[in-house]
Amino acid sequence: MANPQNAAAPRKEFTLRGIILGILITVAFTAANVFFGLKAGLTFATSIPAAVISMALLRGFKDSTIQENNVVQTVASAAGTLSSIIFVLPGLVMIGWWTHFPFWESFLICGLGGILGVMYSIPLRRALVTNSDLPYPEGVACAEVLKVGSGDDTKGVEESRAGLLAVMWGAIVAAAFAAVVATKVFASDVANYFRIGDGDKAPVSGYDFSLSMALLAVGHLVGLWVGLAMLLGAVIAWVWGVPHYSVFSTVTSNVADIAGDTWSHKIRFIGAGTIGVSAIWTLLKLIKPVISGLTSAMAASKVRKAGQLHTLDRVEHDIPIGVVGAIMLASFVPIAWLFGHFANGAGLGDHMWLLVIGGLVYCVVMSFLVSAVCGYMAGLIGSSNSPLSGIGILVVIGAALLLVFAVKPMLQPGQEKSLVAFALFVTAVVFTVAAIANNNLQDLKTGQLVDATPSWQQWALVVGVVAGAAVIPPVLDLVNQAYGFAGAPGAVAGKALPAPQAGLISALAQGVIQNNIDWSLIEIGACIGVVLIILDAIIQKVTNHKGHCSPLAVGLGIYLPTSATLMVVVGSLVGALYDRRAERSKRPEAAKQMGVLLASGMIVGEGLIGVLIAGVVAFQLFPLELVGDGFATAAKWIGGGVFVLVILGLYRYAEALSKRAGA
């Protein structure tokens, strides 16, 4: 426990300049993230890039602190998180329900859902951050960057200098490599798809190692056991799943397309089933710590009301639980109005109260459940790699099923499209709650490591949510008018943005309501999840809780593409080897910490360059590609070779820095 007197000491933390800077970064990063996500199917985390920018700009103020920089990155982190709404909201355009994104409806979905996400995460903080041993790789990385960059850490001068060099060179090298990848001189991945056996109907499989230093760094930070669990998931998907189902594929173009089609339309649903069962198991395990968290939050609130807040450790300074409850209740009213307004506009006015009450209850309950699961996944593998679209699949299926049983029997034939639209609308609200909770707990872990005040971080995230929610609708409208979305009415082939997750989730809503979804795939995934839960219990018992096989991590390995998982696995192995070598050094813990700082730097560098590349692509500033497709084979060999050599060199450099710091 920290010294209460020290906890009450005044310092710069939640400042006007910090909030303004955070909002400006949020606006820029949100715009870039929306376009990048619609084009590439993924978003980039903004916490670490925002922290680096904040430290650079606030360094000129003598009274700036590490906690003030932390508030800036907390505000800006909403950019990467709220942008995830692109995985759901464009679905309303794709099904032809919307032709544009109405500002106030879109703003309220993002804003109200985001604020609820912040509120839900407050009691979860005590269960999943304060009293948890989850690794939180990105939260730890961000904290290390803040410590080294702000010079507020308690290490010796030489060790601090060595740590700064590790972060700096990790960032520079990762950024340089990612920049060359963008020019296509280096390949972005080393992939191969092949048939297992002879003949045109032989099963197919493949692999895809993304040449991403950030993913390798995430692997280092999450550790060996999580990496091995993700590897098991990839093996289930690509050694059994894809080969088994590929023989039934109707795609006939090439092996890579057959493998991709099989994974997208079969294996992802198996993965979603595994994630669903693992999520339920995770929730059951969280019941006790969540209740404990609520109890301690209420106890802290009583002390606050008695005017004795200064006697509490800083970690107890959440937004008061009474205020949290009031904000949540205040948010439910406009959410209910949104559901009613949408139901009337969809021609479902005769059943408006059923839809409003049912939608609100579903939103309240499901939001809390997915917040807990997403927070756990962020703690496990980082918020960037957390499969929010997998959660979106489960949420939209649940919403659609409820509509099928409760409302569809009362409708005239031909009104199914209205139900699909309402299911997507409700899912969008729940999805925003989950996304913010996913990110907020990561930020609160960073705050815990830099001695930040939780309540100031929570208010900072509310500010970031409102700023991001104001930016997203006009940006979505702009890209919709300029490009359109693949599959939407009137979309121009070759020009339309893919928006793959939104397409998948809207197709699922249609499939459930029109009763043409393959439930057997989700059931198989659920059975795999049950087996994994049993396996994890056995491994923990045999290893005396030193080892584990996280069912959720295995589910991620099945659900995510190998381009997102295999390099994380490699990183976990590299990190384990580095730590084993560090154990033989004179100062093992200091040597291991240097590896953490190096990995943090890699995430920083690739994150920053990702923002720049997204800006170049979004605003078409200049062409990035320097070579054509004919150079692809050479780029793969050159990029792969350079990647291996650079990683070896960086870890050798980290070892040398740790020896120099301990000399």
C-alpha positions as CSV (number, residue, x, y, z in Angstrom):
1,M,0.0,0.0,0.0
2,A,1.2,3.5,-0.8
3,N,1.7,6.0,1.9
4,P,-1.7,7.9,2.3
5,Q,0.1,11.2,2.8
6,N,2.0,10.7,-0.4
7,A,-1.3,9.7,-2.2
8,A,-2.7,13.1,-1.2
9,A,0.3,15.1,-2.4
10,P,-0.7,17.8,-5.0
11,R,0.7,17.3,-8.5
12,K,-0.1,18.1,-12.2
13,E,-2.4,15.4,-13.6
14,F,-5.8,16.3,-15.0
15,T,-4.9,19.7,-16.6
16,L,-6.6,21.9,-19.3
17,R,-3.5,21.7,-21.6
18,G,-3.4,17.9,-21.3
19,I,-7.1,17.6,-22.1
20,I,-6.8,19.9,-25.1
21,L,-3.8,18.0,-26.4
22,G,-5.5,14.7,-25.8
23,I,-8.6,15.9,-27.8
24,L,-6.5,17.1,-30.7
25,I,-4.7,13.8,-30.9
26,T,-8.0,12.0,-30.6
27,V,-9.5,13.8,-33.6
28,A,-6.5,13.1,-35.8
29,F,-6.1,9.5,-34.8
30,T,-9.8,8.7,-35.0
31,A,-10.1,10.0,-38.6
32,A,-7.0,7.9,-39.6
33,N,-8.2,4.8,-37.8
34,V,-11.7,4.8,-39.3
35,F,-10.3,4.9,-42.8
36,F,-7.5,2.5,-42.1
37,G,-9.9,0.0,-40.4
38,L,-12.4,0.1,-43.3
39,K,-9.7,-0.5,-45.8
40,A,-7.5,-3.0,-44.0
41,G,-10.0,-4.6,-41.6
42,L,-8.0,-3.7,-38.5
43,T,-7.4,-0.6,-36.3
44,F,-4.2,0.4,-34.5
45,A,-3.8,1.1,-30.8
46,T,-3.2,4.8,-30.1
47,S,-2.2,4.9,-26.5
48,I,1.6,4.6,-27.0
49,P,1.8,6.9,-30.0
50,A,-0.2,9.5,-28.0
51,A,2.1,9.1,-25.0
52,V,5.1,9.7,-27.1
53,I,3.6,12.8,-28.8
54,S,2.5,14.1,-25.4
55,M,5.9,13.7,-23.8
56,A,7.5,15.5,-26.8
57,L,5.1,18.4,-26.6
58,L,4.8,18.8,-22.9
59,R,8.6,18.5,-22.2
60,G,8.9,22.2,-22.5
61,F,6.7,22.8,-19.4
62,K,8.8,22.5,-16.3
63,D,5.9,21.3,-14.2
64,S,4.7,18.5,-16.5
65,T,4.5,15.1,-14.9
66,I,4.4,11.5,-16.0
67,Q,0.8,11.4,-14.7
68,E,-0.2,14.4,-16.9
69,N,1.3,12.6,-19.9
70,N,-0.7,9.5,-18.9
71,V,-4.0,11.5,-18.9
72,V,-3.2,12.7,-22.5
73,Q,-2.7,9.2,-23.7
74,T,-5.8,8.1,-21.8
75,V,-7.9,10.7,-23.7
76,A,-6.4,9.8,-27.0
77,S,-6.7,6.1,-26.5
78,A,-10.4,6.5,-27.2
79,A,-9.5,7.0,-30.9
80,G,-8.3,3.5,-31.4
81,T,-11.2,2.1,-29.4
82,L,-14.2,4.0,-30.6
83,S,-13.1,3.5,-34.2
84,S,-14.0,-0.2,-33.7
85,I,-17.6,0.8,-34.4
86,I,-16.7,0.5,-38.0
87,F,-17.0,-3.3,-37.4
88,V,-20.8,-2.9,-37.0
89,L,-22.3,0.5,-38.1
90,P,-21.5,0.3,-41.8
91,G,-23.6,-2.9,-41.9
92,L,-26.7,-0.6,-41.8
93,V,-25.5,0.9,-45.1
94,M,-24.5,-2.5,-46.5
95,I,-28.0,-3.9,-46.1
96,G,-29.5,-0.8,-47.7
97,W,-31.2,0.5,-44.6
98,W,-29.1,3.7,-44.3
99,T,-27.8,5.7,-47.3
100,H,-25.6,7.9,-45.0
101,F,-24.7,8.1,-41.3
102,P,-27.1,10.4,-39.5
103,F,-24.9,12.5,-37.2
104,W,-27.0,12.5,-34.0
105,E,-27.9,8.9,-34.0
106,S,-24.3,7.8,-34.8
107,F,-22.9,10.3,-32.2
108,L,-25.2,9.0,-29.5
109,I,-24.5,5.4,-30.2
110,C,-20.7,6.0,-29.9
111,G,-21.0,8.6,-27.0
112,L,-23.5,6.8,-24.8
113,G,-22.1,3.4,-25.4
114,G,-18.6,4.7,-24.7
115,I,-19.6,6.4,-21.4
116,L,-21.3,3.2,-20.3
117,G,-18.1,1.3,-21.1
118,V,-16.1,3.6,-18.8
119,M,-18.7,3.2,-16.0
120,Y,-18.8,-0.5,-16.3
121,S,-15.1,-0.8,-16.2
122,I,-14.8,1.0,-12.8
123,P,-15.9,-2.0,-10.6
124,L,-14.1,-4.3,-13.1
125,R,-10.8,-2.4,-12.5
126,R,-10.4,-3.9,-9.0
127,A,-11.1,-7.4,-10.2
128,L,-9.1,-7.4,-13.5
129,V,-6.3,-4.8,-12.8
130,T,-5.7,-4.2,-9.1
131,N,-6.2,-7.8,-7.9
132,S,-5.1,-9.6,-11.1
133,D,-1.9,-11.1,-12.5
134,L,-3.0,-10.7,-16.1
135,P,0.0,-9.4,-18.2
136,Y,-1.7,-6.4,-20.0
137,P,1.1,-6.3,-22.6
138,E,0.2,-2.9,-24.1
139,G,-0.6,-1.3,-20.8
140,V,2.8,-2.4,-19.4
141,A,4.5,-1.2,-22.6
142,C,2.9,2.2,-22.4
143,A,3.9,2.5,-18.7
144,E,7.5,1.7,-19.5
145,V,7.5,4.3,-22.3
146,L,6.1,6.9,-19.9
147,K,8.6,6.1,-17.2
148,V,11.6,6.2,-19.4
149,G,10.5,9.2,-21.5
150,S,9.4,11.3,-18.5
151,G,12.5,10.5,-16.4
152,D,10.3,9.9,-13.4
153,D,11.4,6.3,-12.7
154,T,13.4,5.4,-9.7
155,K,16.2,3.6,-11.5
156,G,19.9,4.6,-11.5
157,V,21.1,7.1,-14.0
158,E,22.9,4.6,-16.1
159,E,20.0,2.1,-16.0
160,S,17.6,4.9,-17.1
161,R,19.8,5.9,-19.9
162,A,20.2,2.3,-21.1
163,G,16.4,1.9,-20.8
164,L,15.8,5.0,-22.9
165,L,18.2,3.7,-25.6
166,A,16.4,0.3,-25.7
167,V,13.0,2.0,-26.2
168,M,14.4,4.5,-28.7
169,W,16.2,2.0,-30.9
170,G,13.4,-0.5,-30.7
171,A,11.1,2.3,-31.9
172,I,13.4,3.6,-34.7
173,V,14.1,0.1,-36.1
174,A,10.5,-1.0,-36.0
175,A,9.3,2.2,-37.6
176,A,12.0,2.0,-40.3
177,F,11.1,-1.6,-41.1
178,A,7.4,-0.9,-41.2
179,A,8.0,2.1,-43.5
180,V,10.0,-0.1,-45.9
181,V,7.2,-2.7,-45.8
182,A,4.7,0.0,-46.9
183,T,6.9,0.6,-50.0
184,K,6.6,-3.2,-50.8
185,V,10.4,-3.4,-51.0
186,F,10.0,-5.8,-48.0
187,A,7.0,-8.1,-48.0
188,S,4.5,-7.5,-45.2
189,D,4.3,-11.3,-44.5
190,V,5.8,-14.6,-45.4
191,A,2.8,-16.8,-46.4
192,N,2.2,-20.0,-48.2
193,Y,-1.0,-21.9,-49.0
194,F,-0.9,-25.5,-50.4
195,R,-2.8,-28.7,-51.0
196,I,-2.3,-31.7,-48.7
197,G,-2.1,-34.4,-51.3
198,D,-2.7,-34.6,-55.1
199,G,-5.7,-33.6,-57.1
200,D,-7.9,-30.6,-57.5
201,K,-10.1,-31.6,-54.5
202,A,-7.3,-32.3,-52.1
203,P,-7.6,-30.4,-48.7
204,V,-5.8,-27.1,-48.4
205,S,-4.0,-25.4,-45.6
206,G,-1.3,-22.7,-45.1
207,Y,0.4,-20.2,-42.9
208,D,1.0,-16.5,-42.7
209,F,3.8,-15.0,-40.6
210,S,3.3,-11.2,-40.5
211,L,6.6,-9.4,-40.5
212,S,5.5,-7.1,-37.7
213,M,7.8,-6.2,-35.0
214,A,4.9,-4.9,-32.9
215,L,3.2,-8.4,-33.0
216,L,6.5,-10.0,-32.0
217,A,6.8,-7.5,-29.2
218,V,3.3,-8.3,-28.0
219,G,4.3,-12.0,-27.9
220,H,7.3,-11.2,-25.7
221,L,5.1,-9.3,-23.3
222,V,2.2,-11.8,-23.0
223,G,4.6,-14.6,-22.2
224,L,5.2,-18.2,-23.3
225,W,2.0,-19.9,-22.0
226,V,-0.3,-17.5,-23.8
227,G,1.7,-17.8,-26.9
228,L,1.5,-21.6,-26.8
229,A,-2.2,-21.5,-26.2
230,M,-2.6,-19.3,-29.3
231,L,-0.4,-21.7,-31.3
232,L,-2.7,-24.6,-30.2
233,G,-5.6,-22.5,-31.6
234,A,-3.8,-22.0,-34.9
235,V,-3.1,-25.7,-35.1
236,I,-6.8,-26.6,-34.5
237,A,-7.8,-24.1,-37.2
238,W,-5.2,-24.8,-39.9
239,V,-4.1,-28.4,-39.3
240,W,-7.7,-29.7,-38.8
241,G,-10.3,-27.1,-39.5
242,V,-9.3,-25.6,-42.9
243,P,-8.2,-28.9,-44.4
244,H,-11.4,-30.6,-43.3
245,Y,-13.8,-28.0,-44.6
246,S,-11.9,-26.8,-47.7
247,V,-12.9,-29.9,-49.6
248,F,-16.5,-28.6,-49.5
249,S,-15.6,-25.1,-50.7
250,T,-17.3,-23.8,-53.8
251,V,-14.4,-21.4,-54.6
252,T,-12.3,-22.7,-57.5
253,S,-9.9,-19.9,-58.3
254,N,-6.7,-20.7,-56.4
255,V,-5.5,-22.4,-53.2
256,A,-5.0,-19.2,-51.3
257,D,-8.6,-18.1,-52.1
258,I,-10.0,-21.5,-51.1
259,A,-8.1,-21.4,-47.8
260,G,-9.3,-17.8,-47.1
261,D,-12.9,-18.6,-48.0
262,T,-12.9,-21.7,-45.7
263,W,-11.4,-19.8,-42.8
264,S,-13.8,-16.8,-43.2
265,H,-17.0,-18.8,-43.6
266,K,-16.3,-21.9,-41.5
267,I,-13.4,-21.6,-39.1
268,R,-14.2,-18.2,-37.7
269,F,-17.6,-19.4,-36.5
270,I,-15.9,-22.4,-34.8
271,G,-13.6,-19.9,-33.2
272,A,-16.5,-17.7,-32.2
273,G,-18.1,-20.7,-30.5
274,T,-14.9,-21.4,-28.6
275,I,-14.6,-17.8,-27.5
276,G,-18.3,-17.8,-26.4
277,V,-17.9,-20.8,-24.1
278,S,-14.5,-19.5,-22.8
279,A,-16.1,-16.1,-22.2
280,I,-18.9,-17.7,-20.1
281,W,-16.3,-19.6,-18.1
282,T,-14.2,-16.4,-17.6
283,L,-17.3,-14.6,-16.4
284,L,-18.1,-17.4,-13.9
285,K,-14.5,-17.1,-12.5
286,L,-14.9,-13.3,-12.3
287,I,-18.1,-13.3,-10.1
288,K,-16.2,-13.4,-6.8
289,P,-13.6,-10.7,-7.7
290,V,-16.2,-8.4,-9.2
291,I,-18.3,-8.7,-6.1
292,S,-15.2,-8.0,-4.0
293,G,-14.5,-5.0,-6.3
294,L,-18.0,-3.6,-5.8
295,T,-17.7,-4.0,-2.1
296,S,-14.4,-2.2,-1.9
297,A,-15.7,0.6,-4.2
298,M,-18.7,1.1,-1.8
299,A,-16.3,1.1,1.2
300,A,-14.2,3.7,-0.5
301,S,-17.3,5.8,-1.3
302,K,-18.3,5.8,2.4
303,V,-14.8,7.1,3.4
304,R,-15.1,9.8,0.7
305,K,-18.5,10.9,2.0
306,A,-17.0,11.1,5.5
307,G,-14.4,13.6,4.2
308,Q,-11.5,11.2,4.7
309,L,-10.5,10.7,1.1
310,H,-6.9,11.7,1.9
311,T,-6.6,8.6,4.1
312,L,-7.1,6.3,1.2
313,D,-4.4,4.9,-1.0
314,R,-4.5,6.6,-4.5
315,V,-5.5,3.3,-6.1
316,E,-8.9,3.6,-4.2
317,H,-9.7,7.0,-5.8
318,D,-12.2,5.9,-8.4
319,I,-15.2,8.0,-9.6
320,P,-17.6,7.5,-6.6
321,I,-19.7,4.4,-7.1
322,G,-22.9,6.6,-6.5
323,V,-21.9,8.9,-9.3
324,V,-21.1,5.9,-11.5
325,G,-24.7,4.5,-10.9
326,A,-26.3,7.9,-11.6
327,I,-24.4,8.3,-14.9
328,M,-25.4,4.8,-16.0
329,L,-29.1,5.5,-15.2
330,A,-28.8,8.8,-17.0
331,S,-27.4,7.1,-20.1
332,F,-30.2,4.5,-20.2
333,V,-32.8,7.2,-20.9
334,P,-31.4,8.5,-24.2
335,I,-30.5,4.9,-25.2
336,A,-34.1,3.9,-24.7
337,W,-35.2,6.9,-26.8
338,L,-32.8,5.9,-29.5
339,F,-34.2,2.4,-29.7
340,G,-37.8,3.8,-29.8
341,H,-36.9,6.3,-32.5
342,F,-35.3,3.7,-34.6
343,A,-38.2,1.2,-34.1
344,N,-40.7,3.8,-35.3
345,G,-38.5,4.7,-38.3
346,A,-38.3,1.0,-39.1
347,G,-42.0,0.5,-39.3
348,L,-42.1,-1.4,-36.0
349,G,-44.0,1.2,-34.1
350,D,-46.7,-1.3,-33.1
351,H,-44.2,-3.2,-31.0
352,M,-42.1,-0.2,-29.9
353,W,-42.4,-0.7,-26.2
354,L,-41.4,-4.4,-26.4
355,L,-38.4,-3.5,-28.6
356,V,-37.4,-0.6,-26.3
357,I,-37.6,-2.5,-23.0
358,G,-36.2,-5.7,-24.5
359,G,-33.4,-3.8,-26.3
360,L,-32.5,-1.8,-23.2
361,V,-32.4,-4.9,-20.9
362,Y,-30.3,-6.8,-23.5
363,C,-28.0,-3.8,-23.8
364,V,-27.6,-3.4,-20.0
365,V,-26.9,-7.0,-19.2
366,M,-24.9,-8.0,-22.3
367,S,-22.8,-4.8,-22.1
368,F,-21.6,-5.7,-18.6
369,L,-20.9,-9.3,-19.6
370,V,-18.9,-8.4,-22.7
371,S,-17.1,-5.6,-20.9
372,A,-15.8,-8.2,-18.4
373,V,-14.8,-10.6,-21.2
374,C,-13.1,-7.9,-23.3
375,G,-11.3,-6.5,-20.3
376,Y,-10.0,-10.0,-19.6
377,M,-8.9,-10.5,-23.2
378,A,-7.1,-7.1,-23.2
379,G,-5.3,-8.2,-20.1
380,L,-4.4,-11.5,-21.8
381,I,-3.1,-10.4,-25.2
382,G,-3.6,-6.6,-25.4
383,S,-6.5,-4.5,-26.6
384,S,-5.1,-4.2,-30.2
385,N,-5.2,-8.0,-30.6
386,S,-8.5,-8.6,-28.7
387,P,-11.0,-10.0,-31.2
388,L,-13.8,-7.5,-30.8
389,S,-15.4,-8.7,-34.0
390,G,-15.7,-12.1,-32.4
391,I,-17.6,-10.5,-29.5
392,G,-19.7,-8.6,-32.1
393,I,-20.6,-12.0,-33.7
394,L,-21.9,-13.3,-30.4
395,V,-23.8,-10.1,-29.5
396,V,-25.5,-9.9,-32.9
397,I,-26.5,-13.5,-32.8
398,G,-28.0,-13.1,-29.4
399,A,-29.9,-9.9,-30.4
400,A,-31.2,-11.6,-33.6
401,L,-32.3,-14.7,-31.8
402,L,-34.3,-12.7,-29.3
403,L,-36.0,-10.8,-32.1
404,V,-36.8,-14.0,-33.9
405,F,-38.5,-15.6,-30.9
406,A,-40.1,-12.4,-29.4
407,V,-41.0,-10.2,-32.3
408,K,-40.9,-12.0,-35.6
409,P,-44.0,-14.1,-35.0
410,M,-46.1,-10.9,-34.6
411,L,-44.9,-9.3,-37.9
412,Q,-46.2,-9.5,-41.4
413,P,-44.0,-11.4,-44.0
414,G,-41.5,-9.1,-45.6
415,Q,-40.6,-7.1,-42.5
416,E,-37.5,-9.2,-41.8
417,K,-35.2,-6.4,-43.0
418,S,-36.5,-4.1,-40.3
419,L,-35.5,-6.7,-37.6
420,V,-32.1,-7.1,-39.2
421,A,-31.6,-3.3,-39.0
422,F,-32.8,-3.2,-35.3
423,A,-30.5,-6.1,-34.4
424,L,-27.5,-4.2,-35.9
425,F,-28.5,-1.0,-34.1
426,V,-28.6,-2.7,-30.7
427,T,-25.4,-4.5,-31.4
428,A,-23.7,-1.2,-32.3
429,V,-24.5,0.2,-28.8
430,V,-23.3,-3.0,-27.0
431,F,-20.2,-3.1,-29.2
432,T,-19.2,0.4,-28.3
433,V,-19.5,-0.4,-24.6
434,A,-17.3,-3.5,-25.0
435,A,-14.7,-1.6,-27.0
436,I,-14.3,1.1,-24.5
437,A,-14.1,-1.3,-21.5
438,N,-11.6,-3.3,-23.5
439,N,-9.4,-0.3,-23.8
440,N,-10.1,1.4,-20.5
441,L,-8.8,-1.5,-18.4
442,Q,-5.6,-1.4,-20.4
443,D,-5.2,2.3,-19.6
444,L,-5.9,1.7,-16.0
445,K,-3.2,-0.8,-15.8
446,T,-0.8,1.8,-17.2
447,G,-2.1,4.2,-14.6
448,Q,-1.5,1.7,-11.8
449,L,2.1,1.3,-12.9
450,V,2.8,5.0,-13.0
451,D,0.9,5.9,-9.8
452,A,-1.9,7.7,-11.6
453,T,-5.2,8.5,-9.9
454,P,-7.9,6.2,-11.4
455,S,-10.7,8.7,-11.2
456,W,-8.8,11.3,-13.3
457,Q,-8.1,8.6,-15.9
458,Q,-11.8,7.6,-15.9
459,W,-12.9,11.3,-16.5
460,A,-10.2,11.6,-19.2
461,L,-11.7,8.6,-21.0
462,V,-15.1,10.2,-20.9
463,V,-13.7,13.3,-22.5
464,G,-12.0,11.1,-25.2
465,V,-15.2,9.2,-25.8
466,V,-17.2,12.4,-26.5
467,A,-14.4,13.8,-28.8
468,G,-14.1,10.6,-30.7
469,A,-17.9,10.2,-31.0
470,A,-18.1,13.7,-32.6
471,V,-15.5,12.8,-35.2
472,I,-16.6,9.3,-36.3
473,P,-20.0,10.2,-38.0
474,P,-18.7,12.8,-40.4
475,V,-15.6,10.7,-41.3
476,L,-17.8,7.6,-41.9
477,D,-20.1,9.8,-44.1
478,L,-17.1,11.2,-46.0
479,V,-15.7,7.8,-46.9
480,N,-19.1,6.4,-47.7
481,Q,-19.7,9.2,-50.2
482,A,-16.1,8.9,-51.6
483,Y,-15.8,5.1,-51.8
484,G,-18.8,3.3,-50.5
485,F,-18.7,-0.2,-48.9
486,A,-18.4,-3.5,-50.6
487,G,-21.8,-5.2,-51.0
488,A,-23.8,-2.0,-50.3
489,P,-26.4,-1.0,-52.9
490,G,-24.7,1.1,-55.6
491,A,-21.1,0.4,-54.5
492,V,-18.6,0.6,-57.3
493,A,-16.5,-2.6,-57.7
494,G,-12.8,-2.0,-57.2
495,K,-13.4,1.3,-55.4
496,A,-15.6,0.4,-52.5
497,L,-13.9,-0.2,-49.1
498,P,-14.1,-3.9,-47.9
499,A,-15.2,-3.3,-44.3
500,P,-15.0,-7.1,-43.8
501,Q,-16.2,-7.3,-40.2
502,A,-19.3,-5.1,-40.8
503,G,-20.1,-7.3,-43.8
504,L,-19.8,-10.5,-41.7
505,I,-21.8,-9.2,-38.8
506,S,-24.6,-7.9,-41.0
507,A,-24.7,-11.2,-42.9
508,L,-25.0,-13.0,-39.6
509,A,-28.0,-10.9,-38.5
510,Q,-29.6,-11.7,-41.8
511,G,-28.8,-15.4,-41.5
512,V,-30.3,-15.8,-38.0
513,I,-33.5,-13.8,-38.8
514,Q,-33.9,-15.6,-42.1
515,N,-33.0,-18.9,-40.5
516,N,-30.1,-19.9,-42.8
517,I,-27.1,-19.9,-40.5
518,D,-25.0,-23.0,-39.9
519,W,-25.3,-23.6,-36.1
520,S,-23.2,-26.8,-36.2
521,L,-20.0,-24.7,-36.6
522,I,-20.7,-22.7,-33.4
523,E,-21.6,-25.9,-31.6
524,I,-18.3,-27.6,-32.6
525,G,-16.5,-24.5,-31.3
526,A,-18.4,-24.7,-28.0
527,C,-17.5,-28.3,-27.6
528,I,-13.8,-27.5,-28.2
529,G,-14.1,-24.7,-25.6
530,V,-15.4,-27.2,-23.0
531,V,-12.5,-29.6,-23.7
532,L,-10.0,-26.7,-23.3
533,I,-11.4,-25.7,-20.0
534,I,-10.9,-29.2,-18.7
535,L,-7.4,-29.3,-20.2
536,D,-6.5,-26.0,-18.6
537,A,-7.6,-27.3,-15.2
538,I,-5.4,-30.4,-15.6
539,I,-2.3,-28.4,-16.7
540,Q,-2.7,-26.0,-13.8
541,K,-3.0,-28.9,-11.3
542,V,0.0,-30.8,-12.7
543,T,2.2,-27.7,-12.8
544,N,1.1,-26.3,-9.5
545,H,-0.5,-23.3,-11.2
546,K,2.8,-22.4,-12.9
547,G,1.5,-23.3,-16.3
548,H,-1.9,-22.9,-18.0
549,C,-3.6,-23.3,-21.3
550,S,-6.0,-20.3,-21.5
551,P,-9.2,-21.4,-23.3
552,L,-9.8,-17.8,-24.4
553,A,-6.3,-17.6,-25.9
554,V,-6.8,-20.8,-27.8
555,G,-10.2,-19.4,-29.1
556,L,-8.3,-16.4,-30.3
557,G,-5.8,-18.6,-32.1
558,I,-8.7,-20.3,-33.9
559,Y,-10.7,-17.1,-34.7
560,L,-7.9,-14.7,-35.7
561,P,-6.0,-15.1,-39.0
562,T,-2.5,-16.6,-38.7
563,S,-1.1,-13.3,-39.8
564,A,-2.2,-12.0,-36.4
565,T,-1.3,-15.0,-34.3
566,L,1.8,-16.8,-35.5
567,M,4.2,-13.8,-35.0
568,V,2.8,-13.4,-31.5
569,V,3.7,-17.0,-30.9
570,V,7.2,-16.4,-32.3
571,G,7.5,-13.4,-30.0
572,S,6.5,-15.4,-27.0
573,L,9.2,-18.0,-27.8
574,V,11.8,-15.2,-28.4
575,G,10.9,-13.5,-25.2
576,A,11.2,-16.8,-23.3
577,L,14.6,-17.5,-24.8
578,Y,15.8,-14.0,-23.9
579,D,14.6,-14.3,-20.4
580,R,16.3,-17.7,-20.0
581,R,19.6,-16.0,-21.1
582,A,18.9,-13.1,-18.7
583,E,18.6,-15.6,-15.8
584,R,22.3,-16.4,-16.2
585,S,23.3,-12.7,-16.0
586,K,24.5,-10.9,-12.9
587,R,21.3,-8.9,-12.6
588,P,18.5,-11.2,-14.0
589,E,15.5,-8.9,-13.3
590,A,17.3,-5.8,-14.8
591,A,18.2,-7.8,-17.9
592,K,14.6,-9.0,-18.3
593,Q,13.3,-5.5,-17.9
594,M,15.6,-4.3,-20.7
595,G,13.8,-6.9,-23.0
596,V,10.5,-5.4,-21.9
597,L,11.7,-1.9,-22.8
598,L,12.9,-3.1,-26.2
599,A,9.6,-4.8,-26.9
600,S,7.8,-1.6,-25.8
601,G,9.9,0.4,-28.2
602,M,9.0,-1.8,-31.1
603,I,5.3,-1.3,-30.4
604,V,5.9,2.5,-30.1
605,G,7.7,2.7,-33.5
606,E,5.2,0.6,-35.5
607,G,2.3,2.4,-33.8
608,L,3.6,5.9,-34.8
609,I,4.5,4.9,-38.3
610,G,1.1,3.3,-38.6
611,V,-0.6,6.6,-37.9
612,L,1.6,8.3,-40.5
613,I,0.9,5.6,-43.1
614,A,-2.8,5.8,-42.4
615,G,-2.7,9.6,-43.0
616,V,-0.8,9.2,-46.3
617,V,-3.3,6.6,-47.5
618,A,-6.4,8.5,-46.3
619,F,-5.5,11.8,-47.9
620,Q,-3.6,10.3,-50.9
621,L,-0.6,12.5,-50.2
622,F,1.8,10.5,-52.3
623,P,2.2,6.9,-53.6
624,L,3.8,4.6,-51.1
625,E,4.6,1.6,-53.4
626,L,8.1,1.8,-55.0
627,V,8.0,-1.6,-56.7
628,G,5.3,-3.7,-58.5
629,D,3.8,-7.1,-57.9
630,G,6.6,-8.7,-59.9
631,F,9.0,-8.0,-57.0
632,A,6.8,-9.9,-54.5
633,T,8.9,-13.1,-54.3
634,A,12.2,-11.2,-53.9
635,A,10.5,-8.9,-51.3
636,K,9.5,-11.9,-49.3
637,W,13.0,-13.4,-49.1
638,I,14.6,-10.0,-48.5
639,G,12.0,-8.9,-46.0
640,G,12.1,-12.2,-44.1
641,G,15.9,-12.3,-44.0
642,V,16.2,-8.7,-42.8
643,F,13.5,-9.2,-40.2
644,V,15.3,-12.2,-38.6
645,L,18.7,-10.4,-38.6
646,V,17.3,-7.2,-37.2
647,I,15.5,-9.0,-34.4
648,L,18.6,-10.9,-33.5
649,G,20.6,-7.7,-33.5
650,L,18.1,-5.8,-31.3
651,Y,18.0,-8.5,-28.6
652,R,21.8,-8.7,-28.7
653,Y,21.8,-4.9,-28.2
654,A,19.4,-5.2,-25.3
655,E,21.7,-7.7,-23.6
656,A,24.7,-5.4,-24.1
657,L,22.7,-2.5,-22.6
658,S,21.8,-4.5,-19.5
659,K,25.4,-5.4,-19.0
660,R,26.5,-1.8,-19.5
661,A,23.9,-0.5,-17.0
662,G,25.0,-3.1,-14.4
663,A,28.7,-2.4,-14.8
